[in-house]
Amino acid sequence: MNEQNRGNPLGSAPVSGLMMKFAIPSIIGMLVSALYNIIDQLFIGKAVGTLGNAATNIAFPFSTACMAVALLLGIGGASCFNLTMGMGDKKRAGFFAGNSITMLTLCGLVISGITLLFLTPLLKLFGSPDNVLPYAQDYVKVTALGFPFLILTTGGGHIIRADGSPRMTMVLNLTGAVINTVLDAVFVLGFHWGMKGAAAATVIGQVVSAIIVFVYMFRFKTVSLSLEHFKPDTRIIQRICMVGMASCFNQLAIAVVQIVLNNSLKHYGALSEYGDSEPLACAGIVMKVNMIVFSIVIGLAQGTQPIESFNYGARQYDRVRKAYKLAVMAGAGVSLVAFALFQVFPRQILSLFGTGSETYFRFGVKFFRVFLFFTWINCLQPITSTFFTSIGKSIKGVFLSLTRQILFFIPFLLILPLFLGIDGIVYTGPIADLLSAIVAIVMAKYEFKNMKALEIEALAMYDT
């Protein structure tokens, strides 16, 4: 181990302690991101009702697309930064951090502009029924203004974590969440601004968090960032995107699935006793509640990223394996608890988001119990996908990130309802979850076998 790795805690401190240090703030940060949507949903459900809940579900692909860009550049930049630091190239590492921040800002502005320009056609493409469209328009017109700040906050948080400041990432996310919650109560319940009030509260919270990211960039710890680090460099950006593709594609796949799912629920719901709006509202709540669990799992995976990246670059493969296994064990524990809650208390969870008809609750309970039946093994795919990204094997990470959503979910979503109607949509979830978990197990097992061979080779070279 070279002198730099001896002095860097990522290469020498106990892995379990590092996991606590990096994973807990990361989990809190991811939970806060999920809570932005949950909090809006809670207030909208109480103040606006079922149509408002359906509208937030229609708007969800916009947030997912922003997250995709944020993870592409944020996780990609963070992984490249830590890999380069692990190799001892401190001078080059700063360019990955600076270029990531620049591109996060530019992409946020572009996405915001496109959304506002083509808002109504996009909402209809995302599956909005006519009676839901006005609510969705009111909501997204405002939230689109915050997209640049959302992307900078999410992606910048990963860069800050890579710099060894996971607590600062937690602080910036918590600050935005607290502001959002307080202003939701004021704008939605106090001023009765409805959808626009919930959206405004979200944007203000994002702006404050983005300011914290911006200020931190002038106080980077491990390297000193200057203006030249923020100047776009094609080679640096290409490398960032290559490494961050897995996380990006996973989010894009979620957005695509959400769009297809919304349109399927609208179509087959209209042919059933539930109608075209109630399934949309129920599914939106279920998916967002599940995002709380998924956020914990992704937070665990992201917490391993600096550890896995640095130690893989430093050829300390035993520490890479240990970080991965700890994340899987913790993720499985959280997922098992979630599975139990979803099976036992689905109606109670739905009731938190407002009232509805008996058919509304009947569909929602079924969706919770069946669609999320394999929640207890859902941790394997995102943790393993992030693992491949962390060690620089982006192609494998991309493939694995697409298994659940694109390779399995969408084909079954298109086929099963033809025979089972809206119930076919419900059964698509557990089938896709099980198959993607099996693929993750096989790929991880094969990679660790290869890593063992590299470890033996490195020891042989050291002995000679």
N, C-alpha and C positions, 0 to 999 in steps of 0.2 A: 504494500500500500504506500502511495507516495506521501510526501510530507503534508500536502494540502488536505488529503483525505483523512489523515490522522487528526488534523485540527478541526475538521468539519463534523459536527454531531451527526449529520446524515449518514456518515460512513463509520461511525464508532459508537454512538449512544445505543442503548438497548432498543430494539425494534418496537417492543410493546410500548415503551415510553414515548417514542417518536409517533407511534400511531395515535396515542392519546393526544399528543400535542397538535398534530396536524388534522386528524380525523374529526375531533370534537368541534373545533371552529368551522371546519368544512361542512359538517352535518348541520350545524346551526345556520350557516350561510345558505345552504340548499333548502332547509326548512323554511327560512324566511322568504326565499324566492317563491316557494310553493304557497306560503301563507298570504302573499300578496293577492293571489287569485282566490284563495279560500275566504279571506276576510271580505273581499268584495262580494263574493257569492253569498256569504252569511247576511250582510246588510241588504243586498239586493233582494234576496229571498224574502226577508222580512218586510221590506218597504215596497217592492214592486211585484213580487210573486213569481209564479211559474214561468211566465213569458220572459221575465228578466233573467231567471236562471238559464233558460234556453238560450238567451242572447249571449250570455258570458261563455256558454259552450261553443256557440258559433264563432265567437271572437278568439277562442283559445289557440287556433293555429297561428295567429299573428304572434302571440307570445312565444310559442314553440319555435317559430322561424327565427325570432330574435335570439332565443337561447342557442339555436344551432350555430349562428354566426359567432355569438359570444364564446361558445365552447371551441369552435374551430380555431379561433385566434387566441383565446385565453388559455385553454389546455395545451394547444399546439405550442404557443409561445413559452408557457411554463415548463413543459416537458423538454423542449429544446434548450431552454435556459439551464435546467438542472442537469441534463445530460452533458452539456458543454462544460458546466462547472465541475462535474464529476470527472471529466477527462482532463481537468486542470487548465482549460483555456478560458480564463477569466475575462480576458480582453474581448473576445468574440461574444461572450454570453450576453453582454449588455445590449447588443443589437437586437437580439430576439425579444427582450423585454420592451425596448423602445418602439420597434416596428409593430409589435402587437397592439400597443396602445394607440398608435396612429391609425392603424387599419380598423380597429374597433370603432373609433370615432367616425371615420369616413363611411364605413358600412352602415352604421346607425342612421346617419343622415340620409343615405340613399334609400334604405328600407322605409323610413318615415315618409319620404316624398312619394314613393311608389304607392304606399298604402293610401295616403290621402287623395292621390290622383285617381286611383281605380277602386275606391272604397266599395261602392254599391255592387259592381260586378263581382268583386272578390267575395263579398258576404254571401251573395247568391250561389257562387261556386262552392262555398264552404257549407252549403246546405240549409240556408236560412229560409224558413217558411215566411209567407207574406206577413203574417201577424206578429212575427218576431223581428222582422227587418228593421223597423223604426228604433227599437230598443238597442239593437246591435249597432246601428249607425251612430246613435247618441254616444254609446260607450267607446267605440273605436276611434271616432273623430278626435276625441280627447287623448286617449291612451297612445295614439300614433305619435303625438307630439313628444311623448316620453321615450320612444324607442331608442334614440341615440344614448340617452342616459341609462336605460335598462341594459343595453349591450355593453356600454363602458363599465358599468358597475359589476356586472356578472363576469365579463372577461377580465377586467382589471383585478378583480378579487383573486383570480388564479395566479396572476403575475405577482401580486403582493404576497400570496402564500408561498410561492416559489422562492421569494426573497427571504423566507424564514420568519414571516410575520402573520401567522394564521389568525392570531387574535385581532389584528387590524381588519382582516377580511370579515371576521365575525362582527366587529363593531360597525363597519360601514353598512352591512346588511341589516343588523338589528336597528340601527338608527332609522333607516328607511321604513322598516316594518312598523316601528312604533309611531312614526309620523303618519303613515298610511292609516293605521288603526284609529288613531285619535281623530284625524280629519274625516275618515269615513263616518264616524259617529256624528260629527258636526255637520258635514255636508249632506249626508243622506237622511239621517234621522232628525237633525236639528233644523236645517234649512230646507229639507224636502226637495233636494235637487235630483234625486233618483239616480239614473244611470250615469249622467254627466257628473254628479257629485262624487260617486264612487271612483270614476275614472280620474277626476281631478286630484283626489286624495292620493291615488297610486302614483301619478306623475310627479307630484310635489315630493313624495318620499324618494323617488328615483333620482330626482335632481340633486337632493342633498347628499345621497350616497355617492353620486358621480363626482361631486365636488371633493369629497374625501379622497377618492381615488386620484384625482388630479393633483391634489396637494401632496399625497404620499410619493408621487413620482419624483419630486424634488428632494426626497429624503430616503432614497433607496439605500439599503444597508450593505449588501454584499459587493455591489459594484457602484461606481459613481456615474450616473446617467447625465449625458450632455445632449445638446441639440442634435448632434450628428447621429446619435443612437435612434432618434425618432424619424430621421429622414428615410422614406421608403426605399428599400433595397430589394429588388426582384428576387435575388437568390435567397435572401433571408425569409421573405414572405412565402416563397414556394416551399421551403423547408418547414416553416410553421404550419402551413396548410396541409402538407403531407402527413405530418405527425398528428395534427388535430382532426383529420378527416373522420376518424372512427366516431368520436364524440359528436361531431357535427352531423354525420349521416344518421346517427341514432336519433337525434332530435328531429331531423328532417323526415325520417321515417315515421316518427310519432305524429308529425304534422300531416303527412300524407294519409296515415291511418285515420287520424281524426276527421279529415275531410271526407274520406270514403265512408267512414262510420256514420258521420252526421247525415250524409245523403241516404245511406241505407236505412237508418232509423226513421228518417223522414218518409221515405217511400214505403217501407214495410209497416211502419207504424200507422200510416194512413189506411192500410189494408186490414188493420187489426182493430180490436176493441179500444186500444190505447190512444189512437189519433196520432197526428204528426208532430205535436209539440211536447206531449208528456214524456215519451221515450228520450227525446233530446235533453229535456231538463234533468231527468233521472240519470242518464248516462253522464252528463256533465258533472253532476255532483259526485257520482261514484268514481269517475276518473280523477277528479281533483282530490278526493279523499285518499285515493290510492297513491296520488303523487306525493302525499306526505310520507308514506312508507318508502316510495321509490326515491324520494329526496334523501332519506337517511342512508339508503343503500348507495346512492351515487356519492353522497358525502363521504362515506367510508372509502369508496373507490378513489375518489379524488384525494383523500387524505393519504392514501398509499403512494400517490403519483410521485412526489418528491423523493420518497424513500426508494421506490423501485427504480426511478430514472437515475438517480445519483449512483446507487450501488451497482446497477447494471453497467453503467459507464465505467465504474471503478473495478469491475469484474468480481464483485463480492456477491456471488449468486445465492449463497445461503441466506443472506439478508433479504434478497428479493423474494425468495420462496416464503420466508417467514411472514413478510408483510402481506403477501397475497393470501396466505392461509388464515391469518388473523382477521383479515377483512371478510373472508367468506364465512368464518365462524360467527362473527358479530352480525353480519347481514342475515344469516340463517336464523339467528335468535330473534332478531327484530321481525323478520318475515313471519315466523311462526306465531308470534303474539298478534300480528295484524290479521293473519288468517283466522285465528280464534275470534277476534272482535267482529270481523266481517260476517262470520257464520252465525254468531250468537245475537248481535245487536244491529242488524242492518236497518230495521225500521226506525230505531231510535236515532241512528246517525242521520238518516234522511230527514227526520223531524227537526233537526237542528237548523235546516235550511228553509224552513217555512212549511206551510200546510199544502195539502193537495187532495185530490179525490182518492177513492179506494183503489181505482185502477192504477193511479199514479204510484201508490205505495206498493201495490202488488207487483208491478213491473220492476220497481226499484229494488225490492227485496230479492227478487229472482236474479236481477242483474248483479247485485252484490255477491250473492252466494255462489252462482254458477260462473259468471264471467271472471271472478277473482279466485276461483277454487285453487289454482296453483300458485297463489301469492307466496307460499312458503318456499318455493324454489326460484322465485323471480330474481333473487339476488345474484345468481351465478352469471347471467349474461352481461349485465352492466359492469360488474367487478372484473370479469375476465376480459371484456372488451377494453376497459381502461388500462388493464395490466399490459396488454399488447401495445397500446399507445405509449405507455410509460417507458417501455424498453425499446421504442423506436420502430416497432414492426407494425406500421400503420395499415398495411394491406390486410393483415389478419384481423386487426382491430375493426377495420371498416366492414369486412365480411361478417364478422360476428355481430356487429351492431345492426346489421340489416336482417339477420336471421328471423328474429321474432316478428318484426313489423312487416317487412316486405316479402320475404321468402315464404313465410308461413301464414301470417295473419290475413293479409289481403286476399290471397287465393281462396282460403276457406271462407272469408267474409263474402266473397262474390258467389261461391258455390252453394254453401249450406242453406242460406235463406231461400234459394230456389225450391228446396224440398221441404224445409221446416218453417218457412216464413220468418217472422221476427225472432223466434226462438233460435233459428240458425245463427243469428248475430250473437246471441248470448253464449252459445256453445263454442264459438270461434276462439274466444279468449283463452280458456284452459288448454285447448289443443295447441295453440301457438306457444304458450308458455312452456308446456312440457317439452315440445320438440326443440325449442331454442336452448333449454337447459341441458338437454342431452348433448347438443352440439358443443356447448361451452365446456362441458366436462371432458369430452374427447379432445378438443383443441388444447385445453390447459394441460392435460396429461401428456400429450405429445410434446408440448413446448418444454415442460419441466424435464422430460427425458433428454431433450437436446441440450438443455442448460446443464444437466449433470455431466454430459460429455464434454462441454466447454470447460467445466470446473476441473475435470480430470486432466484435460489438456493443459490448462493453466498451471496446475500443480506440477505436472511433469516438466514444464518449461522452467518453473521456479527451482525445482530440484537440480536441473542441469546447469 
